[in-house]
Amino acid sequence: MRLRATVLLLTAVAGPLRAQQATVQVITSWDTVATFSILGYDPETGEVGGAVQSRVFSVGNGVLWGEAGTGMVATQAVVDVSYGPQALELLRQAVPPSEVIRRVWEADPDPRPDRWTKQGRQFAVMNARGEAAAYTGPRASDWAGHKTEQYVTAQGNILAGEAVVSDMVAAFNQTEGHLSFRLLAALEAGEAAGGDARGMQSAAMLIVREDGGVWLNNDVVLRLQVDDNPEPIQELRRLVEIAARQRERIRERGRR
């Protein structure tokens, strides 16, 4: 993840009393974590979760952060991974998501403004009640943006266009069933709308709820990563379906 720059040096001689004047034009493109992600909440179960897809290796390694009873965070684009734990800490203090966004971004010291500017950050925050907010910096790589509605927010950068996030939100709202299938439907809709303009490579999903996981004292309902696959969303669906069958087997045992 680095800045790629092409420098064109144009020189003109203005006269004997003037030094040569040089104009430097820097054409930059950010080798960012180009991503589209979604955070969602199920008011019936209390589960909060997120899902993400990108044309980078192992996108789940740093984008999604979640804690049962606290909320979920996605941090991407010109990414500062520390936004995840910082946002969760503020959510633990009952700070509203919109204020979490403001505080985290304003506290960013922007240590590499030329190579990794905070103006290119993109992140979303959802609390344990499904209230959400998102931020897309003005220097996040086009197309970049987000769409937030009740219980859902979708965001992305280096996308085919605005339809990616709009269709993700619509698919989440229109899909029934477990939260994992609603998040998955959103990723599939985003990809169908053009997705990441560079293609696909990895995907991930994280869902949390207090004591919602298998075994004892497990708040992780689902944690799935597809790190390197030409069809990561398709592979993620296979894993989500396996998890659904596991939940059904556990329910069946509970009925006996």
For each residue, the residues with C-beta under 8 A, 3 or more apart:
1: 31 32 33 79 116
2: 31 115
3: 28 30 31 114 115 116
4: 28 29 30 31
5: 26 27 28
6: 26 27
7: 24 25 26 27
8: 24 25 27
9: 22 23 24
10: 22 23 24 25
11: 20 21 22
12: 20 21
13: 18 20
14: 18 20 21
15: 18
16:
17:
18: 13 14 15 21
19:
20: 11 12 13 14
21: 11 12 14 18
22: 9 10 11
23: 9 10
24: 7 8 9 10
25: 7 8 10
26: 5 6 7
27: 5 6 7 8
28: 3 4 5
29: 4 141
30: 3 4 78 120 139 141
31: 1 2 3 4
32: 1 76 77 78 79 120 140 141 157 158
33: 1 54 56 59 62 63 76 77 79
34: 54 55 56 77 141 156 157 158 159 196 197 198
35: 52 53 54 56 59 63 74 76 77 122 156 157 196
36: 52 53 54 154 155 156 157 159 164 165 168 187 190 195 196
37: 50 51 52 53 63 64 74 76 124 154 155 156
38: 50 51 52 74 152 153 154 155 168 169 172 183 186 187 190
39: 48 49 50 72 73 74 124 125 126 132 152 153
40: 48 49 50 126 130 151 152 172 179 182 183 186
41: 47 48 49 126 129 130 132 151 152 179
42: 45 46 47 48 151 178 179 182
43: 46 130 151
44:
45: 42 179 209 212
46: 42 43 128 209 210 212
47: 41 42 179 207 208 209 212 221
48: 39 40 41 42 66 71 72 126 127 128 130 207 208 209
49: 39 40 41 66 72 179 180 183 205 206 207 208 221 222
50: 37 38 39 40 64 66 72 73 74 126 183 205 206 207
51: 37 38 64 183 184 186 187 203 204 205 206 236
52: 35 36 37 38 59 60 63 64 74 76 187 203 204 205
53: 35 36 37 59 187 190 191 195 196 200 202 203 232 233 236
54: 33 34 35 36 59 63 76 196 200 201 202 203
55: 34 158 196 198 199 200 201
56: 33 34 35 59 201 202
57: 201 202 227 228
58: 61 202 225 227 228
59: 33 35 52 53 54 56 63 201 202 203 204
60: 52 63 64 202 203 204 206 224 225 226 227
61: 58 225 227
62: 33 75 79 81 84
63: 33 35 37 52 54 59 60 74 75 76 79 204
64: 37 50 51 52 60 72 73 74 84 204 205 206
65: 72 73 74 75 84 85 87 88 206
66: 48 49 50 70 71 72 73 88 206 207 208
67: 70 71 88 91 92 208 219
68: 128 208 209 210 211 212 219 220
69: 128 210 219
70: 66 67 88 91 92 127 128
71: 48 66 67 87 88 91 97 125 126 127 128
72: 39 48 49 50 64 65 66 125 126 206 208
73: 39 50 64 65 66 83 84 87 88 123 124 125 126
74: 35 37 38 39 50 52 63 64 65 123 124 155
75: 62 63 65 79 80 81 83 84 87 121 122 123
76: 32 33 35 37 52 54 63 79 122 123 155 156 157
77: 32 33 34 35 120 121 122 136 137 140 141 144 157
78: 30 32 116 117 118 119 120 121 122 137 139 140
79: 1 32 33 62 63 75 76 83 121 122
80: 75 83 108 118 121
81: 62 75 84
82: 85 86
83: 73 75 79 80 86 87 104 108 121 123
84: 62 64 65 73 75 81 87 88
85: 65 82 88 89
86: 82 83 89 90 104 107
87: 65 71 73 75 83 84 90 91 100 101 104 123 125
88: 65 66 67 70 71 73 84 85 91 92
89: 85 86 92 93
90: 86 87 93 95 99 100 103 104
91: 67 70 71 87 88 94 95 97 100 125 127 128
92: 67 70 88 89
93: 89 90
94: 91
95: 90 91 99 100 103
96: 99 100 127 131 133
97: 71 91 100 101 125 126 127 131 132 133
98: 101 102 133
99: 90 95 96 102 103
100: 87 90 91 95 96 97 103 104 125 133
101: 87 97 98 104 105 123 125 133 134 135
102: 98 99 105 106
103: 90 95 99 100 106 107
104: 83 86 87 90 100 101 107 108 123
105: 101 102 108 118 121 135
106: 102 103
107: 86 103 104
108: 80 83 104 105 118 121
109:
110: 113 117 118
111: 116
112: 115 116 117
113: 110 116 117 118
114: 3 117
115: 2 3 112
116: 1 3 78 111 112 113 120
117: 78 110 112 113 114 120 137 139
118: 78 80 105 108 110 113 121 137
119: 78 137 138 139
120: 30 32 77 78 116 117 137 139 140 141
121: 75 77 78 79 80 83 105 108 118 135 137 140
122: 35 75 76 77 78 79 134 135 136 137 140 144 146 155 156 157
123: 73 74 75 76 83 87 101 104 134 135 155
124: 37 39 73 74 132 133 134 135 146 148 153 155
125: 39 71 72 73 87 91 97 100 101 132 133 134
126: 39 40 41 48 50 71 72 73 97 130 131 132 153
127: 48 70 71 91 96 97 130 131 132
128: 46 48 68 69 70 71 91
129: 41
130: 40 41 43 48 126 127 150 151
131: 96 97 126 127
132: 39 41 97 124 125 126 127 148 151 152 153
133: 96 97 98 100 101 124 125 148 153
134: 101 122 123 124 125 146 148 153 155
135: 101 105 121 122 123 124 146
136: 77 122 140 144 145 146 155 157
137: 77 78 117 118 119 120 121 122 140 144
138: 119
139: 30 78 117 119 120
140: 32 77 78 120 121 122 136 137 144 157
141: 29 30 32 34 77 120 144 157 158
142: 157 158
143: 156 157 158 159 160 161 162 164 197
144: 77 122 136 137 140 141 156 157 158 159
145: 136 155 156 159 162 165
146: 122 124 134 135 136 153 154 155 156 165
147: 153 154 155 165 166 168 169
148: 124 132 133 134 152 153 154
149: 152 153 169 173
150: 130
151: 40 41 42 43 130 132
152: 38 39 40 41 132 148 149 169 172 173 186
153: 38 39 124 126 132 133 134 146 147 148 149 169
154: 36 37 38 146 147 148 164 165 166 168 169 172 186 190
155: 36 37 38 74 76 122 123 124 134 136 145 146 147 165
156: 34 35 36 37 76 122 143 144 145 146 159 164 165 190 196
157: 32 34 35 36 76 77 122 136 140 141 142 143 144
158: 32 34 55 141 142 143 144 196 197 198
159: 34 36 143 144 145 156 162 164 165 194 195 196 197
160: 143 163 164 193 194 195 196 197
161: 143 164 193 194
162: 143 145 159 165 166
163: 160 166 167 193 194
164: 36 143 154 156 159 160 161 167 168 190 193 194 195
165: 36 145 146 147 154 155 156 159 162 168 169 190
166: 147 154 162 163 169 170 193
167: 163 164 170 171 189 190 192 193
168: 36 38 147 154 164 165 171 172 186 187 189 190 193
169: 38 147 149 152 153 154 165 166 172 173 186
170: 166 167 173 174 189
171: 167 168 174 175 182 185 186 188 189 190
172: 38 40 152 154 168 169 175 182 183 185 186
173: 149 152 169 170
174: 170 171 185
175: 171 172 181 182 185 186
176: 182
177: 181 182
178: 42 181 182 244 247
179: 40 41 42 45 47 49 182 183 207 221
180: 49 183 184 205 207 221 222 240 243 244
181: 175 177 178 184 185 240 244
182: 40 42 171 172 175 176 177 178 179 185 186
183: 38 40 49 50 51 172 179 180 186 187 205 207
184: 51 180 181 187 188 205 233 236 237 240
185: 171 172 174 175 181 182 188 189
186: 38 40 51 152 154 168 169 171 172 175 182 183 189 190
187: 36 38 51 52 53 168 183 184 190 191 203 233 236
188: 171 184 185 191 192 233 237
189: 167 168 170 171 185 186 192 193
190: 36 38 53 154 156 164 165 167 168 171 186 187 193 195
191: 53 187 188 194 195 200 233
192: 167 188 189 195
193: 160 161 163 164 166 167 168 189 190
194: 159 160 161 163 164 191 197
195: 36 53 159 160 164 190 191 192 200
196: 34 35 36 53 54 55 156 158 159 160 199 200
197: 34 143 158 159 160 194
198: 34 55 158
199: 55 196
200: 53 54 55 191 195 196 203 229 230 231 232 233
201: 54 55 56 57 59 228 229 230 232
202: 53 54 56 57 58 59 60 225 226 227 228 229 232
203: 51 52 53 54 59 60 187 200 225 226 229 232 233 235 236
204: 51 52 59 60 63 64 224 225 226 236
205: 49 50 51 52 64 180 183 184 222 223 224 236 240
206: 49 50 51 60 64 65 66 72 220 222 223 224
207: 47 48 49 50 66 179 180 183 212 220 221 222 223
208: 47 48 49 66 67 68 72 212 219 220 221
209: 45 46 47 48 68 212 213 219 221
210: 46 68 69 219
211: 68 217 218 219
212: 45 46 47 68 207 208 209 218 219 220 221
213: 209 218 219 220 221 222
214: 218 246 250
215: 218
216:
217: 211
218: 211 212 213 214 215
219: 67 68 69 208 209 210 211 212 213
220: 68 206 207 208 212 213 223
221: 47 49 179 180 207 208 209 212 213
222: 49 180 205 206 207 213 240 243
223: 205 206 207 220
224: 60 204 205 206 236 239 240 243
225: 58 60 61 202 203 204
226: 60 202 203 204 229 232 235 236 239
227: 57 58 60 61 202
228: 57 58 201 202
229: 200 201 202 203 226 232 234 235
230: 200 201
231: 200 234 235
232: 53 200 201 202 203 226 229 235 236
233: 53 184 187 188 191 200 203 236 237
234: 229 231 237 238
235: 203 226 229 231 232 238 239
236: 51 53 184 187 203 204 205 224 226 232 233 239 240
237: 184 188 233 234 240 241
238: 234 235 241 242
239: 224 226 235 236 242 243
240: 180 181 184 205 222 224 236 237 243 244
241: 237 238 244 245
242: 238 239 245 246
243: 180 222 224 239 240 246 247
244: 178 180 181 240 241 247 248
245: 241 242 248 249
246: 214 242 243 249 250
247: 178 243 244 250 251
248: 244 245 251 252
249: 245 246 252 253
250: 214 246 247 253 254
251: 247 248 254 255
252: 248 249 255 256
253: 249 250 256
254: 250 251
255: 251 252
256: 252 253
